Amino acid sequence: MLDLGWTELLLIGIVALIVVGPKDLPGMFRAVGNFVGKAKKMGREFSRAMNDAADDSGVRDVSDSLRKAANPVGSAMDEVKKASKEFTQNTMAGPNKKELDPKRKEQADKIRDHSAKVAQDRLDREKAEAAEKARQTQTAASDAPGDDKAGDKA
């Protein structure tokens, strides 16, 4: 709206202080603040009324169509995102998730059990290898010749 920097605002404040006087300056700033607030409120109401009128007349639909025509990749990506969201809601974790029939459920349980067993075996093997490595390093450290202080004295 108005492009006023700090220096311009300072200059306006100094001029207002000289013209109005220090006694009436807070009242004047309060009145200016109330005026600006009312102007902003009127602007918001006008903008809201114009948007409502545009919605009623269908201008928003035309502007959406123009936006989609100007940026076809963006609108296509929006549609892809919307479709993927609907797909995940309806098929992956939706409330309409169907129970497996008993035969398929049994097969799924067998697969889960086998996967858990394989994972546990791998973890056990990794723990055993780590323990063996730690034991080997400990043995190597105890077998290594240390600094012998008694040999230096002789």
Secondary structure, DSSP 8 states (H G I E B T S, - for coil): -----HHHHHHHHHHHHHHH-TTTHHHHHHHHHHHHHHHHHHHHHHHHHHHHHHHHHTHHHHHHHHHHHH-HHHHHHHHHHHHHHHHIIIIIS-TT-----HHHHHHHHHHHHHHHHHHHHHHHHHHHHHHHHHHHHHHHHHHS----HHHHH-
